[in-house]
Amino acid sequence: MTTIGVEEEYLLLDPVTGLPVPLADKVRAAAGLAHLVADQEVQCELLQAQVEVATPVCGTLEEAGGHLLRLRHAIGAAAEAHGCRIAACGTPPLRHRHPVAVTDQARYRAMLTQAPQLVAEQLVNGMHVHVAVPSRETGVQVLNRLRVWLPTLTAMSANSPLWDGHDTGFASWRTVIFGRWPVSGAPPFFRDVDDYDRRVTRLLETDVISDTGQLYWQARLSARYPTVEVRCLDVQLRADDAVMLAGMTHALVDTAITETAAGAPVPDCAPELLQVALWHAARHGLSDTLICPSGRPRRAGDVLYQLLRHVAPALDASGATRQVTALVHRLLQNGTGADRQRAALAEGGIRAVTDLISTESSMA
């Protein structure tokens, strides 16, 4: 099995008001004092109401899941010690009238100067999955094959329906917010790694983006690790839902590596069709049709089963078939995080939603 690593971002919420609180530095410091957390496993994010965790490099899906649960417990305990809670949701159900403070780093200060309103509304939390690739050239070919499945992953992970106290009508409002940055959405098709590097260099030369960290494509080559990084996922309510998506992403990358080695044809998808598919996935999650890789609308459940068939050999090779398949079936039965947030809103209002997103964050 190729190695895998997972990053998750969480909100810090006031347990009474449900509003984001700027306590990230204190929570990170408290988590770092615990024996359960190693260096670099807890990191800062753009805004002071967010924290990010990163697992070590993992050899199995079970190992990645164990680390995620450990880190969620550690951050949750650190937050409780400072009078707040972590919330595993893609967007906050409520926001302050005034923006949350930006983390005091040069890169973040520059982003605030460049796009103050976008930064003010960047209270969004994702899940990023890194899967090792044997070379950057292979990584580019993986991106070319993976991109047609990004709408399906987006729909499966949808967990951000609320904003400013109301239902946005989108299952993943986080996807819409991220789509406003200059380099965002699905990655384009690249001929090879030289094409990738040349086009990234030209983007940097515009001075509109300051570094490769602002390549907000939903999948990209990592600038720090020998991995493909899939970034289209909302952070998940429960750790086992995160494990399912990590396993599915890992299997997609492994499948793409195998297809590249075999010289299989690359799926053909026009950029405008892929953009439509991503928007539709963000709008509906799994509650409507999905645009399948061939470009046709199909029932969401049928597309998920198509995805399972596509990655079945890779899941078998990693020993993850039973776990991932069972969790996909549960997802189809119980709905996405967005569905569950909406059910909580209908039953008990915003308070019920904030209870849901904060109490389930440390559950397996």
C-alpha positions as CSV (number, residue, x, y, z in Angstrom):
1,M,0.0,0.0,0.0
2,T,1.3,3.5,-0.8
3,T,1.5,5.8,2.2
4,I,-1.1,8.3,3.2
5,G,-1.5,11.3,5.4
6,V,-4.5,13.3,6.4
7,E,-5.0,17.0,7.4
8,E,-8.1,18.3,9.1
9,E,-9.2,21.8,10.0
10,Y,-11.6,22.6,12.9
11,L,-13.5,25.6,14.1
12,L,-13.3,26.8,17.7
13,L,-16.8,27.8,19.0
14,D,-18.1,29.3,22.1
15,P,-20.2,26.6,23.8
16,V,-23.0,29.0,24.8
17,T,-23.4,31.3,21.8
18,G,-22.1,29.0,19.1
19,L,-20.0,31.8,17.6
20,P,-16.4,31.3,16.5
21,V,-13.8,32.4,19.1
22,P,-10.2,33.6,18.4
23,L,-8.4,31.2,20.7
24,A,-6.3,29.2,18.3
25,D,-2.9,30.1,19.7
26,K,-3.9,29.1,23.2
27,V,-5.5,25.9,22.1
28,R,-2.5,24.9,20.0
29,A,-0.2,25.6,22.9
30,A,-2.3,23.6,25.3
31,A,-2.5,20.7,22.8
32,G,1.3,20.8,22.4
33,L,1.8,20.2,26.1
34,A,0.0,16.9,26.0
35,H,2.0,13.7,25.5
36,L,-0.5,12.6,22.9
37,V,0.6,15.3,20.4
38,A,3.9,15.4,18.6
39,D,5.7,18.4,16.9
40,Q,4.0,19.7,13.8
41,E,0.8,17.6,14.3
42,V,-1.1,20.8,15.4
43,Q,-0.7,23.8,13.1
44,C,-2.0,27.3,12.7
45,E,-4.6,28.3,10.1
46,L,-5.5,31.6,8.4
47,L,-7.9,32.7,11.1
48,Q,-7.6,32.6,14.8
49,A,-10.8,30.6,15.2
50,Q,-9.3,27.7,13.3
51,V,-6.8,24.9,14.1
52,E,-5.4,22.3,11.8
53,V,-4.1,18.8,12.6
54,A,-1.9,16.6,10.4
55,T,-1.3,12.9,10.9
56,P,2.1,11.3,10.5
57,V,2.8,9.4,7.3
58,C,0.6,6.3,7.6
59,G,1.1,2.8,6.1
60,T,-2.6,1.7,6.5
61,L,-6.0,3.2,6.6
62,E,-6.5,1.9,10.1
63,E,-3.4,3.7,11.3
64,A,-4.6,7.0,9.7
65,G,-7.9,6.6,11.5
66,G,-6.3,6.0,14.8
67,H,-4.2,9.2,14.5
68,L,-7.2,11.3,13.5
69,L,-9.2,10.1,16.5
70,R,-6.2,10.8,18.8
71,L,-5.7,14.3,17.4
72,R,-9.4,15.1,17.6
73,H,-9.4,14.1,21.3
74,A,-6.3,16.1,22.0
75,I,-7.5,19.3,20.4
76,G,-10.9,18.8,21.9
77,A,-9.4,18.6,25.4
78,A,-7.2,21.6,24.8
79,A,-10.2,23.6,23.6
80,E,-12.3,22.6,26.6
81,A,-9.5,23.8,28.9
82,H,-9.8,27.2,27.4
83,G,-13.6,27.4,27.5
84,C,-14.4,26.5,23.9
85,R,-15.2,23.5,21.7
86,I,-13.9,22.2,18.4
87,A,-16.4,21.8,15.7
88,A,-15.9,19.6,12.7
89,C,-17.9,21.4,10.0
90,G,-17.0,23.1,6.7
91,T,-18.6,26.4,7.6
92,P,-19.8,28.0,10.9
93,P,-23.5,28.0,11.5
94,L,-23.1,31.5,13.0
95,R,-20.6,34.3,12.6
96,H,-19.7,37.5,14.4
97,R,-20.6,40.8,12.8
98,H,-16.9,41.7,12.8
99,P,-14.2,39.5,11.2
100,V,-12.1,37.1,13.2
101,A,-8.5,38.1,13.7
102,V,-5.9,36.8,11.2
103,T,-3.1,34.6,12.4
104,D,0.0,36.8,12.7
105,Q,2.2,35.5,9.9
106,A,3.5,37.4,7.0
107,R,1.8,35.2,4.4
108,Y,-1.6,35.6,6.1
109,R,-1.2,39.4,6.5
110,A,-0.4,39.6,2.8
111,M,-3.6,37.7,2.0
112,L,-5.6,40.1,4.1
113,T,-4.2,43.1,2.3
114,Q,-4.9,41.5,-1.1
115,A,-8.5,40.3,-0.5
116,P,-9.9,41.5,2.9
117,Q,-13.5,40.4,2.3
118,L,-12.5,37.0,1.1
119,V,-10.2,36.5,4.1
120,A,-13.0,37.7,6.4
121,E,-15.3,35.0,5.0
122,Q,-12.6,32.3,5.0
123,L,-14.0,30.6,8.0
124,V,-14.1,27.3,6.1
125,N,-12.7,23.9,7.1
126,G,-11.5,21.2,4.8
127,M,-9.9,17.8,4.9
128,H,-6.8,17.2,2.7
129,V,-5.6,13.7,1.8
130,H,-2.0,13.2,0.8
131,V,-1.2,10.0,-1.1
132,A,2.4,9.1,-2.1
133,V,3.3,8.9,-5.8
134,P,6.6,7.4,-7.2
135,S,7.5,10.6,-9.1
136,R,6.1,14.0,-9.9
137,E,5.5,12.9,-13.5
138,T,3.3,10.1,-12.2
139,G,1.7,12.6,-9.9
140,V,0.6,14.8,-12.9
141,Q,-0.8,11.8,-14.7
142,V,-2.7,10.9,-11.5
143,L,-4.2,14.4,-11.4
144,N,-5.4,14.0,-15.0
145,R,-7.2,10.7,-14.1
146,L,-8.5,11.8,-10.7
147,R,-10.1,15.1,-11.7
148,V,-13.3,13.5,-13.2
149,W,-14.0,12.0,-9.7
150,L,-13.6,15.2,-7.8
151,P,-17.3,16.1,-8.0
152,T,-18.3,12.7,-6.5
153,L,-15.8,13.2,-3.6
154,T,-17.2,16.7,-3.1
155,A,-20.7,15.4,-2.9
156,M,-19.8,12.6,-0.5
157,S,-18.0,15.0,1.8
158,A,-20.6,17.8,1.8
159,N,-20.8,19.2,5.4
160,S,-21.3,22.9,5.1
161,P,-24.9,23.9,4.4
162,L,-25.2,26.8,6.9
163,W,-24.0,30.4,6.9
164,D,-25.0,33.3,9.0
165,G,-27.7,31.3,10.7
166,H,-29.6,30.1,7.7
167,D,-29.5,27.3,5.1
168,T,-27.6,28.4,2.0
169,G,-29.3,25.8,-0.2
170,F,-25.9,24.3,-0.9
171,A,-24.7,21.1,0.7
172,S,-21.1,22.4,0.5
173,W,-21.0,26.2,0.8
174,R,-17.3,25.8,1.6
175,T,-16.7,24.8,-2.0
176,V,-18.4,27.9,-3.3
177,I,-16.4,30.2,-0.9
178,F,-13.1,28.6,-2.0
179,G,-14.1,29.0,-5.7
180,R,-13.7,32.7,-5.4
181,W,-9.9,32.7,-5.2
182,P,-7.9,33.3,-8.4
183,V,-6.6,29.7,-8.8
184,S,-9.3,27.3,-7.6
185,G,-11.7,24.6,-8.8
186,A,-10.7,21.5,-10.6
187,P,-7.1,21.3,-11.9
188,P,-6.7,21.7,-15.6
189,F,-5.4,18.8,-17.8
190,F,-1.5,18.8,-18.0
191,R,0.5,17.2,-20.8
192,D,3.3,16.3,-18.4
193,V,5.2,17.5,-15.4
194,D,7.1,20.1,-17.5
195,D,3.7,21.5,-18.6
196,Y,2.6,21.6,-14.9
197,D,5.7,23.4,-13.8
198,R,5.7,25.9,-16.7
199,R,2.1,26.8,-16.0
200,V,2.6,27.2,-12.3
201,T,5.6,29.4,-12.9
202,R,3.5,31.6,-15.2
203,L,0.8,31.9,-12.5
204,L,3.5,32.9,-10.0
205,E,4.9,35.5,-12.4
206,T,1.6,37.3,-12.4
207,D,2.1,38.3,-8.8
208,V,-1.5,37.6,-8.1
209,I,-0.6,34.6,-6.1
210,S,2.4,34.8,-3.9
211,D,3.4,31.1,-3.6
212,T,2.3,27.6,-4.5
213,G,0.2,27.4,-1.3
214,Q,-2.3,29.6,-3.1
215,L,-2.8,27.1,-5.9
216,Y,-6.3,26.2,-4.5
217,W,-7.0,23.6,-7.0
218,Q,-9.1,20.8,-5.5
219,A,-6.2,18.4,-6.3
220,R,-2.5,19.3,-6.8
221,L,1.0,18.2,-6.4
222,S,2.2,18.9,-2.9
223,A,5.0,21.4,-2.7
224,R,6.4,19.8,0.5
225,Y,5.9,16.1,0.1
226,P,6.2,13.5,-2.7
227,T,2.4,13.2,-2.8
228,V,-0.8,14.1,-4.7
229,E,-2.9,16.2,-2.4
230,V,-6.7,16.0,-2.7
231,R,-8.3,19.1,-1.2
232,C,-12.0,19.0,-2.3
233,L,-13.3,17.5,0.9
234,D,-15.2,19.3,3.7
235,V,-14.0,18.3,7.1
236,Q,-16.2,15.5,8.4
237,L,-18.4,15.3,11.5
238,R,-17.0,11.9,12.5
239,A,-13.6,10.4,12.3
240,D,-14.8,7.3,10.6
241,D,-16.4,9.3,7.8
242,A,-13.0,10.9,7.3
243,V,-11.5,7.4,7.2
244,M,-13.9,6.4,4.5
245,L,-13.0,9.4,2.3
246,A,-9.3,8.9,2.9
247,G,-9.6,5.3,1.9
248,M,-11.6,6.2,-1.2
249,T,-9.1,8.9,-2.2
250,H,-6.2,6.6,-1.6
251,A,-7.8,3.9,-3.8
252,L,-8.4,6.5,-6.6
253,V,-4.8,7.5,-6.6
254,D,-3.6,3.9,-6.6
255,T,-6.0,3.1,-9.4
256,A,-4.7,6.1,-11.4
257,I,-1.1,4.9,-10.8
258,T,-1.9,1.5,-12.1
259,E,-3.7,2.9,-15.2
260,T,-0.8,5.2,-15.9
261,A,1.6,2.3,-15.8
262,A,-0.6,0.2,-18.1
263,G,-1.0,3.1,-20.6
264,A,-4.8,3.2,-20.2
265,P,-6.5,6.2,-21.9
266,V,-7.1,9.3,-19.8
267,P,-10.7,10.2,-19.2
268,D,-11.8,13.0,-21.4
269,C,-13.8,15.7,-19.7
270,A,-14.2,19.3,-21.0
271,P,-13.4,21.9,-18.3
272,E,-16.8,23.6,-18.5
273,L,-18.5,20.2,-18.0
274,L,-16.3,19.5,-15.0
275,Q,-17.1,22.9,-13.5
276,V,-20.8,22.2,-13.9
277,A,-20.4,18.8,-12.2
278,L,-18.5,20.4,-9.3
279,W,-21.1,23.1,-8.8
280,H,-23.9,20.6,-9.0
281,A,-22.2,18.4,-6.4
282,A,-21.7,21.4,-4.1
283,R,-25.3,22.4,-4.5
284,H,-26.9,19.0,-3.8
285,G,-24.5,16.7,-2.2
286,L,-26.0,13.2,-2.5
287,S,-29.6,14.4,-2.4
288,D,-30.0,14.7,-6.1
289,T,-28.3,13.4,-9.2
290,L,-24.5,13.6,-9.8
291,I,-22.8,14.2,-13.0
292,C,-20.8,11.0,-13.6
293,P,-17.3,11.0,-15.2
294,S,-18.9,10.5,-18.7
295,G,-20.7,13.8,-18.2
296,R,-24.2,12.4,-17.8
297,P,-26.6,12.9,-14.8
298,R,-27.2,9.8,-12.9
299,R,-28.6,8.9,-9.5
300,A,-26.1,9.7,-6.8
301,G,-26.1,6.1,-5.4
302,D,-25.4,4.7,-8.9
303,V,-22.4,7.0,-9.2
304,L,-21.1,5.9,-5.8
305,Y,-21.4,2.3,-6.8
306,Q,-19.6,3.1,-10.1
307,L,-16.8,4.6,-8.1
308,L,-16.6,1.5,-5.8
309,R,-16.3,-0.7,-8.8
310,H,-13.7,1.6,-10.3
311,V,-11.4,1.4,-7.3
312,A,-12.3,-2.2,-6.2
313,P,-8.9,-3.7,-7.1
314,A,-7.0,-1.0,-5.2
315,L,-9.3,-1.4,-2.1
316,D,-8.7,-5.2,-2.2
317,A,-4.9,-4.7,-2.4
318,S,-4.9,-2.4,0.6
319,G,-7.2,-4.6,2.6
320,A,-9.7,-1.7,3.0
321,T,-12.7,-3.1,1.0
322,R,-14.9,-4.2,3.8
323,Q,-14.4,-1.0,5.9
324,V,-14.8,1.5,3.1
325,T,-17.7,-0.3,1.5
326,A,-19.6,-0.5,4.8
327,L,-19.0,3.2,5.4
328,V,-20.2,4.1,1.9
329,H,-23.4,2.1,2.5
330,R,-23.9,3.9,5.8
331,L,-23.4,7.3,4.0
332,L,-26.1,6.4,1.5
333,Q,-28.4,5.4,4.3
334,N,-27.8,8.2,6.8
335,G,-26.9,11.0,4.5
336,T,-23.9,13.4,4.5
337,G,-22.9,15.8,7.2
338,A,-24.9,18.5,5.4
339,D,-28.0,16.3,5.6
340,R,-27.5,15.7,9.3
341,Q,-27.0,19.4,10.0
342,R,-30.2,20.3,8.2
343,A,-32.1,17.6,10.2
344,A,-30.7,19.1,13.4
345,L,-31.7,22.6,12.3
346,A,-35.3,21.5,11.5
347,E,-35.6,19.7,14.8
348,G,-33.9,22.1,17.3
349,G,-32.7,25.2,15.5
350,I,-29.1,26.5,15.4
351,R,-28.3,25.4,19.0
352,A,-29.0,21.8,17.9
353,V,-26.6,22.2,15.0
354,T,-23.8,23.6,17.1
355,D,-24.3,20.7,19.6
356,L,-24.2,18.2,16.7
357,I,-21.0,19.6,15.1
358,S,-19.1,19.8,18.4
359,T,-20.2,16.6,20.1
360,E,-19.6,14.3,17.2
361,S,-16.2,15.6,16.3
362,S,-14.5,13.2,18.8
363,M,-16.6,10.2,18.0
364,A,-15.1,7.2,16.1
